[in-house]
Amino acid sequence: MEGIFWHNPNDRVLAKSITEAKNKYTICSFGSSRRNSTLWSYYADGFRGVCMGLKPDQKFSADLIKKIEYVHSDEFSLIIKTTDPDILALELITRKLIPWAKEKEIRLLQQDEERPIEVGKCMSLLFGRNVSLDNINEIISHITYTDLLNTTAVSRFLCS
């Protein structure tokens, strides 16, 4: 649902410009809670995933990190206050419907980058309760000794 918008059929040129501006962004989404059962079921394949606790690098400015604005469905359609597609695209990718507010999502936004973005250090790994022991061992086998020195916790997340 990120970045979806409705537009007047007469505004096709603007809609195309907004879509092009929106597609220039690389979006990395973060939740604010590692123990949110809803997020585990949605984003971790029914508790078969891994939650990484990250300590972000200081290099990311407030321009790049945005909290999501949660709005009612009647406010979800784009209200065009400007014809600047870059401003409209940013507005679109930083809002979601209120039912998703429990995510308390924060997004790291980067434009025109085709390389991986180093977000920060992994401080913890929490495995969903339905992750197989084989998968846990496989993931741990990719962690180097240096990684372990920088990781404060590796545990299995159990949710009742």
Helices and strands as residue ranges (DSSP letters): G 9-11, H 12-22, E 25-30, H 37-43, E 50-56, E 65-67, E 69-71, H 73-76, H 85-92, E 95-97, G 98-103, E 106-111, E 120-127, H 133-141, H 145-150, E 153-156
